[in-house]
Amino acid sequence: MGLLKKKDKKSSSKMKARMSGGGSSSQLSSLRPRYVESLPPCTGNCPSGNDIRGWLTVISLREKLGLSLDEACEQAWRLEMETNPFPSVMGRVCPHPCETGCNRGQKDGPVGINSIERFIGDYAIDHDLKAEPIEGEGAKDQKIAVIGGGPSGLSCAYHLARHGYKVTVFEGLPKAGGMLRYGIPVYRLPREILDAEIQRIVDLGVELKCDTKIGKDIAFEDIRKEYDAIYVAIGAHQGKNMGIPGEDGPGIWTGTEFLNHANSGKQVDLGTNVVVIGGGDTAIDAARVSKRLIADSAAMASKMGAEVTILYRRTRAEMPAIEREIEEAIEEEIKIEYLAAPIEILRNDDGSLKAMVVQRMELGEPDDSGRRRPVPIEGDTYELPLETMITAVSQKPDLAAVNSSELGDGWLNGDEWGFTGIDGIWTGGDNINLGIATTSIGQARKAADAIHAKLQGTELRAENNGEMIRADKLKIDWYEPAERKQRQVKDPADRLANPFDEVDLGLLADDALAEINRCFSCGKCFGCENCWMYCQNSVFGKVKDVSPGNFFEIKKMEMCDGCKKCWEECPCGYIIGE
């Protein structure tokens, strides 16, 4: 790998010194080396189950594998597409939980996995790469309905189409994408990127029926009769109100309602003082979109004192929003008032918003979320002027369309494979567990596996990726230091001058390749040659037809004397001794 230690004189001397202390093949030992591939923490922390190490190393090891850069990038993309059909999208909007476990973080910062995912996804779009059916899978007669065209529904459709099924996606909104289109602003996710990755799914033969509302344009019971299996992924598009006095009336939006309007290009009159309630991604998005709508409005441009303020009842440390999104909001002069919560809305005589009464809070003991509970400070309130309030405190699904007299209410729950307990119906996504898009994508893949197994009468087996390898099993000092490469981001003035252009420009190509080379390849051989070099008894031999993780093999176990040098010197923890 490009940033690994070179074999200089110092390391060669060290190797010779180590080799001189071994025994001989005549000294038998019960210890024996064994190659064991372990689960890297990046994949272990990825809700989609992406083979992150796989698509990082196929690029970093391309010369050893005899691949050109183009060949390696395509292979990496196809590896990712095995689990996630939205690499370019997720490379922009995913909060990358994979990076939290990256063992490189114990040295000089985690690998920028999310940035690399975007680089690979964009490469595929730029080179017009197409998704392909699973090899050996032919066309099948069974028909499958997917209700909901968001990330979960589209992902399930993608996996089932690759198996050869006839899949129809029913979407109530004018275009597919769900919250990716109607919840995430265009400056974070350009629509041409989203459309390109949706089109690949359509090109596999998936039929999209947009502007088709279940329960209005077609009955849920009719879908059950016509299709062999159903995947319900209706999302959680309904925002929740605060339940405070004065909340009913004009000037108040839920976060999802506001973003839907704004992202659909509909007119939204905000006035000059906007207050957003909440600390999650929806709250940050609503505030930044509000700022852009004000900046983009000729009417607002002439008005002084236009402000966007976020109220959050805890401190910044507890905010669940993506950290870089918080930073960019602050850079765009969005105010954030912490330890503050609205308790009453005050209106003018004509019903328009006048102000909100805000309660100061302090942090008490932790609640069920593990975060310290906000507690009101008695008597400490103030008034905050406003013309528009956006509540972004939570979301819920609209279940009316899929509830029926036959099934009753509240049936939409799934097991680990998404099975609802009702024959032929699976579910996943935000309607069962409000979370991040990559979680919905992972749920969809498992449900697709379950549907396929059910329709083909095969056994459904859980994935077994082995034990996760931690940093203490690696030789971290063996790897060369290499600082994390940072994405290019537009400056705040440029953002508001061009409010709906993409803000995050990603990594430059050279920086992306350098970042890829920072991967430790935890738990899988990358061909460093240490086992082969340090073994004085020629136990190991090079593999003729190399592949990722397969560069050396144990050829002469009978020559092993149990000196342990091979696994002591393996930097990535691929060799264990038993």
N, C-alpha and C positions, 0 to 999 in steps of 0.2 A: 504493500500500500504506500502511496506517495509520501506520507509524512512519518513513516516508520524509521527507526534508527538504522543508519548505514553500518556496514561491517567495516569499521575503521580499525586502526592498529590497536587501540585500547580494547575494543570488544574482542578482537582476535586473540589478544594476549589473555584476556579473561577466559575465553573459550578453551584455550590450550591448558590453562591452569586447572580448570574444572575437569577437563578430560584426563589429565594426568593422575587424578586422585581416584579413579575408578578401579573396580576389581577386574576379574577376567571371567570368561564364559564358563570356566570350571567351577566358579563359586556360585552355586545354585541359590536361588532365593524364591520365596513364595510371592514376592511382589512382582506384578506384571502390569505393563502399561496397556491402556485401552483408550481408543478414540471414542468419545461420547459427546454428541452434540447437545448443547444445553439451550434453553429458552432465553433469549436476550431480554433484558427488562424493557426495552423499547416496545417490542411486540407484546410482552406481558402486560404493559400499561395501555395498549391501544385497544379501545373498544371495538374497532373494526377487525382486529386480529391480523393487521397487515404484516407481511414478512419484510419488515423494515431493513433488517440486516441483509436480507437477500438482495433487495434492489439497491442498497448502498454499495455492497461489495462487488456486484457484477460490473459496476462502473469503475470502482477503484482498482479492481483486479483485471481490467480489460486486456492489458498487455499480456499478462500471464495466461489468460484464457484465449488469446489469439483473436480478440475482437477489436474492431474499430470503435471509435467513440459513438458513432451513429448506431452501430449494432448493439453496443452495450446499453445505450439509452433506451432503445426499443425493448430490449430484454427486460430492463428494469421496469419500464412502464407496463409490460405485459405481466410481470410478477405482481405489481400492485393491482392491476385490473382483476386478478384472481379473487381479490377480496373487496376492492373498492372501485366502483366505476366513476368516481368523481375526484381524481387526484389533483387536477388543476383547481377545482373549487375548494376542496379541503385544504389545499396548500395556501389558500387565502383566508379561510374563515375558521378553521379548526383551532381550538385553544391548545392544541398539541400536548395532551397528557403524556404521550410517549416520551417527551423530553425530560419529564420530571424524574424518571427512573434511569436515564442514560448514565452508564458508568463513567463516561468521559467527564461528567460533572464533578467527579472526585479529583480531577486533575486540573483542567483549565476551562471548564464550562461544557455543558452538554452539546452534542452535535445538533446543528440547526435542521432537524429532521423536517419540520414543516416547510422551511424555505426550499429544501431539496425536493420535497414532494411537489411543490409548485413548479420548480424547474423542470422536473420530469414530465409533469402534466402539460405544461406549456410546450415542451418539445414535441409531444405527441400531437397537440393541436396544430402547431406550426408545420408539422410534417404529415398531417392528414392521416394519422394512423387509425386503423379501424379495429373494433372489437371483433373477436371471432368466436364461433361456437366451440364448445368443448370437443376436443378430438375424440372421435368414435361415437359421439352422441348424434343420432339422427332425429328427423322430425317425428313428433309424437302427436297422437290424435287428441289427447286431453286438452281441454280449454281451461284457462285460469284467469280469473278476474282479480284485478288489484284495485281497491277502492282508495284513492288518494294518490296524487301525482307529485308528492314531495320526495325528499331524499330517501326515505324508507321504502315507499311504494315503488319508486323508480328502480331502486337497487334490487328489490325482490324481483321485479319484472326482468331486469337485466340478467340475473343469475338463472332464472327459469327459462328465459329465451335462449341462453347459451346451452341449456339442456335440450332444447328443441321443442319446447311447449309453445302453443298459441296463447299469447298473453294480451289481454286488453286492460288498459289503465283508464279508470273513470276519475276525472278531475272536475270539481265544481267550478273552479276559477277559469278565466279565459286562457291561461297558459299553464303548462306544467312547471314544477319546480318547488311548489309549496312555499315554505318560509325562506328558502334560498332565494326565491324571486320576490316574494311579497313582504318579507321580513328584514332581509339584509340589504342595506343600501347599495346603490350602484357604485359608489366610490370605494366600497370594500370588495364588491364582486361585480365586475363588468358583465353585462348580460350576454355579450357575445361569447364569453368563456362558459357560462352556464348553458347557453343554447348549444354550443359545440358538443359538450359532454352529454347532454340529453339526446342530441341527434344521433350519436353513436348507438344509444340504446334503441332508438326507433329503427335504425338501420339493421338491427338484428331481427326485425320483424314484429316488434312490439307496436300494438295499435294504441294511439292516444285518443281518447274521447274527452276533450275539454269542454267547458261550459255545460257539463252534464252533472246535474245534482241528483244524488241518490235520495229517493223519497219524493222527488218532484218530477224529474224527467224520466226516471226509471225506478221501479220499486226494488228494494233490497231483496224481497222474497222472489222476484223474477230473476234476479242475478243468481240466487241460490239454486233455482231450478235449471238454469241454462249452463252453468259452469261446474266443472268437476272439483274445483277448489277455489277458495277466496282468501285473499290477504287484505286485511283491513288496516289502513294506515292513514287515517283521516287527520292526524296531527292535533294540535291544540291552538286553534286560531282565535279563540275567544279570550279577550283580556278580562281581568277581574277588577272590580271597583274597590275603593277603599272602605266604603260603608260609613262615611262621616257626614255630618250635617251639611247641607248645601251642595252636595255632590251632584244631585239630579238637576239637569238643566244644560243650557248651551255652554260652549267653551271648554268642555272636558272630554278628553279622548282616553281610551285605553291605548297602551303602547302598540299592541298588534293592529288595532283599528287605524291608528295614525300612520304607522309604517305602511300598511296595505294601501291606504289612500295615496300617500306620498310616492311610493314605489310604483303605483299604477298610473302616475302622472296626473292625478286629480288635483283640483284646486284646493288648497288648505290656507285659510286666513288665520294667521297666528297672532297678529298684533305685534307689540314690541316687548312684552314681558312673558316669557314662557317658563314654566316651572315643571320639571320632570321628577316624578317620584319613583325611587328604586335605585338599585346598585348593580343590576345585572347587565348583560349585553344589550337587552332590549332597551333599557333605560339610556345607556350610552349612545346607542344608535339613534334613538328618538331625539336626544339632545343635539347630536351632531347634524342630523337631518334638519332639525329646526333652525340651527345656526346657518345652514346652507340656504334654506328657503328664504330666510330673512336677508342674507347677503345677496341672494339672486333676485330679489324683488326690488324693482325701481321705486315702488312706493315706500318700502321699508328703508331703502338707502338714504332717503331724505329725512328720516326720522332719527332723532338723537336718543341715546340711552337704551337702545334695543339690547335686551339681555336674555340669556338662556341660563337657567340655574337648575342644578340637580340637588334634590334633597335625599339624603340617605341616613337611615336611623342608626347605623353603626359607624365604625371608623373605616378609613381606607383599607386597613389591613384585612378587614372582613369582606370587602367588596368582591362578589363573585365574577365580575366582568373581566375580560381579557386585559392584562396589565397594559399592554401597548396601546389598547383602545382608550383606556383611562388617560394615559400620558398624552395621547394625541388630542383628546377632548380638552384637556387643560391647556395645551399649546394653542388651541383654537379659541382660547379665552372663554371657555364655558366654566361657570362657577360651580363648585361642589361644596355644599354645606353638609358636614357630617354631624352625626348625633342630633338629627332633626327629623321630625315627622309631623305631617299635617293632622290637625284634629277638627278643623271646621273651615268651610268655604264661605266667604262673605261676598254678597252680590250687591250691585247697584240697583236702583229702583226699576230700571228697565230689564233686569234679569241678567245683565252681563257680569262677568267676573270682576271683582274689585280687589280682593286680597284673600290670603289664607292665614289662618291662625296656626302657628307652628309651635310645637312642643319641643323644648330642649330635652335631650336624653343623656343618660350615662350607661355604661356597660356594667351589667351584673354578672351573675353566674352563667356558665355555658348552658345552652339549651340542647335539644335533641340533635341539632346540626353540628354540635361541637363548637359553635361560635358563641361568644358571650352575649347574653340576652340584653337587648336595649330596655332600659327602665326609665320611665318619665321622671324628670326632676320637678318636684311639686312646686307650682307657682311660677315656673320659668317658661314663659311663652312670649312670642312676638308676632307681629303681622308682617307678611311679605306680599307686596303688590304683585298682581298678575293679570294677564288677559287670556292666557291659555294654560290649562293644566293637562299634563299627560301622565297617566298612572301606568307604571310598568312594574307592577309588583308580582304578578304571576299570570299564568295562562291556563285555559282548560279546553278540552275538546267539546265539540257540538255533537252529542250522541244521538240526537233526535232522529237523524236520517237512517241510522243502522239499528236502532231499537225497534222492536216489532211486537205485535201481540203474541206471536208464537214464542219468541225468545225472552220477552219481558225486558225490564230495564237492568242496567248494571252488569250485563253478561260479558262485556268486552274486557277480559283479562286473559293473559297468556302465560304459559309456563316458560321454561328456559328456551324452548324451541318455538315459542310464539303460539302454540296450540291453545285454543280457547276452551277446549273440552266439548265443543259442539262439532259434530262430524263435518269435515270439509272446510272449516274456518280457522284461519290463523290470524295473528295480529302483531303489530309492532310499531315503534315510533313514539312520538310525543303523546299520542292518545292513551298510552298505558304507562309511560314513564317520561315526564318532561325532562329533557336533557339536551346534550349537544348532538349535532348532526351525525358525527362519527359513531355515536352509540346507536342511533337509529339505523345506520348503514350496517352495522354489525348484527343487529337484531334481524334485519331483512335477510341477510345471508344465511343465518341459521334457520329462519323460517323457510326459505327456499329449499335448503337441504332437507328439511323435514317434509315439505310438500312433495318433493321429488321422491323421497324414500317411500312415502305413503302411496303415491300413485303407481310406483313401480314394484311395490311389495318387497322392498329390500330393507335390510336392517339399518337403523339410524345409529351411528356411533359418535360419541362425543370426541372432540379433538383432544389428543394427548401430546402436548408440546414439550414434555419433559420438565425437569426442575429448572427454575430460573437461576441464572448465574449472576452473582453479585460481585462488587468490585474487589472484595477480599480474596476472590479466586483468580484474579488477574495479576500480571506483573505490570502494573501501571507505569512504573519508572522506565520500562523498556521502550515505551512510545515517546517520540519526540514531542516537545511542547508545541502547540499550535493554537493561537487565539481564534475564537469563533468569529466567523465573517458575518457582518451585519447587513441587513437589507437596506436598499435605497428607499428613502421616504421623502416625499415632497415637503418643502417647508410650509409653515402655516399660512403665510401670505399667499403663496401659490395655490394652496388648497381652496381658500375662500374666493380667490379671483377666478378659479375654475372649479366651482363647488362640486361638480359631479364627475370629474375625472378621477381615475384611480389614484389613491394616495400612496399605497405601498407598491413600489415598483419591483420588489423582489431582489434576488442576488444577481450580480453580473455573472456571466458564464464561467469565467476563471475562478471567481470566488465560490461559486457553487461546486466546482470540481475540487477546489481546495477543502471545502467544508465536507464533502463526501469522503475525502481521504482521512478525515479526523476519526472516522469510525474505528473502534477497537476490534470489530468483528467478534464480539464477546461470545464465547462458547462454540466457535466454529473456525476451523483451520482456514488461514488465508495464505499459506505457503511461505512462512517466514524462514523455514529450513532449520530451525533450532533443534528439533528432535533428531533430525538426520545428522546434523553437524556434531552435536554433543555426544551421540551414542558411539562409543569406541568399539562396539561389538557388531556393528552393521545390522542391527535389528530392523531398521527402517529402510525403505526403498522408495524412490520416486515413482509416481504413477504416470503411465504413458499418456493416457487420455484424461487430462485434468478437467476439473469442473469445480465450481464453488464448494469449498469444504472438502475437496478430494484432491489433495496434492501429494500426499504420502500415505504409505500403508505399512503395516507390520508384516514383514516378509519372513523373518527368522526369529520367531519367538523363543525357540530353543536356545538361542544365543544370549538371551537376556539374563543378566546377573542381578537385576533388581537395584541398580545403583540410584535410581530415581531422577537422574539428570534430565530425562526427557520431559517429565511433567513439571519439574522444578523450573525448567527454562522455557516452557510453553507460555508465551505472553497472554494468550486469549483463553486459557483454561480448557482447551479442547482435549487434553490428555489427562487421564486420571490413572492412579496406580491402585491395584487391588491385590 
